[in-house]
Amino acid sequence: MLFWEDFMNKRVVLVALLLVMALSLPLFAFAQDGGDMELPDLEGRVITVAVENAYIPFNYINDETGEPEGWDYDALAEICGRL
């Protein structure tokens, strides 16, 4: 009986793995290269972004300068520079 249980466990794992792979394939169908992506023209419109400044190193207030810093601010500055 041990052989049968071992065989069934392997079979269940294999079926589960194949199912996960099959269900994840559509995710890659819509992937884009992004290399030559055309950015939208905002035509002078303003985009407002809110940040909580509570999650170091993503966003925080620098104790020495009193200025907001972190990854979020760096990423937003880069995005704004490109738009």
C-alpha positions as CSV (number, residue, x, y, z in Angstrom):
1,M,0.0,0.0,0.0
2,L,3.0,2.3,0.6
3,F,3.8,2.3,-3.2
4,W,0.3,3.3,-4.1
5,E,0.2,6.2,-1.5
6,D,3.6,7.4,-2.7
7,F,2.5,7.2,-6.4
8,M,-0.7,9.2,-5.6
9,N,1.2,11.8,-3.7
10,K,3.5,12.4,-6.6
11,R,0.6,12.4,-9.0
12,V,-1.3,15.0,-6.9
13,V,1.9,17.2,-6.8
14,L,2.4,16.9,-10.5
15,V,-1.3,17.7,-11.3
16,A,-1.1,20.7,-9.0
17,L,2.1,21.9,-10.6
18,L,0.7,21.6,-14.1
19,L,-2.5,23.4,-13.0
20,V,-0.5,26.3,-11.6
21,M,1.6,26.5,-14.8
22,A,-1.5,26.4,-17.0
23,L,-3.3,29.1,-15.0
24,S,-0.2,31.4,-15.0
25,L,0.3,31.4,-18.8
26,P,-2.4,34.0,-19.5
27,L,-0.5,36.4,-17.2
28,F,2.4,36.5,-19.6
29,A,0.2,37.0,-22.7
30,F,-0.2,40.7,-21.9
31,A,3.4,41.4,-20.9
32,Q,5.0,44.3,-22.7
33,D,8.6,45.1,-23.5
34,G,8.3,48.7,-22.3
35,G,11.5,49.8,-24.1
36,D,10.0,52.1,-26.6
37,M,6.8,52.9,-24.8
38,E,5.2,56.2,-25.7
39,L,4.3,58.3,-22.6
40,P,1.0,60.2,-22.5
41,D,0.9,64.0,-23.0
42,L,-0.7,65.4,-19.8
43,E,-1.5,68.7,-21.6
44,G,-0.8,70.7,-18.4
45,R,-3.0,68.7,-16.2
46,V,-1.8,68.0,-12.6
47,I,-1.4,64.6,-10.9
48,T,-1.7,64.6,-7.1
49,V,0.1,61.8,-5.2
50,A,-0.4,61.2,-1.4
51,V,2.3,59.5,0.7
52,E,2.0,58.7,4.4
53,N,5.7,59.0,5.4
54,A,5.5,56.1,7.8
55,Y,7.3,53.2,6.0
56,I,11.1,53.5,6.1
57,P,12.9,53.2,3.6
58,F,10.0,53.8,1.2
59,N,8.9,57.1,2.6
60,Y,9.9,59.1,5.7
61,I,10.9,62.5,6.9
62,N,14.6,63.0,7.3
63,D,15.3,64.0,10.9
64,E,18.3,66.2,10.0
65,T,16.8,68.1,7.1
66,G,13.1,67.9,7.8
67,E,12.6,67.0,4.1
68,P,10.6,64.0,2.8
69,E,12.9,61.2,1.4
70,G,12.8,57.6,0.4
71,W,12.2,55.2,-2.5
72,D,8.7,56.5,-3.2
73,Y,9.9,60.1,-3.6
74,D,12.8,59.0,-5.8
75,A,10.5,56.9,-8.0
76,L,7.9,59.7,-8.2
77,A,10.6,62.3,-9.1
78,E,11.8,60.0,-11.9
79,I,8.2,59.4,-13.2
80,C,7.5,63.1,-13.1
81,G,10.7,63.8,-15.0
82,R,9.7,61.5,-17.7
83,L,6.2,62.8,-18.1
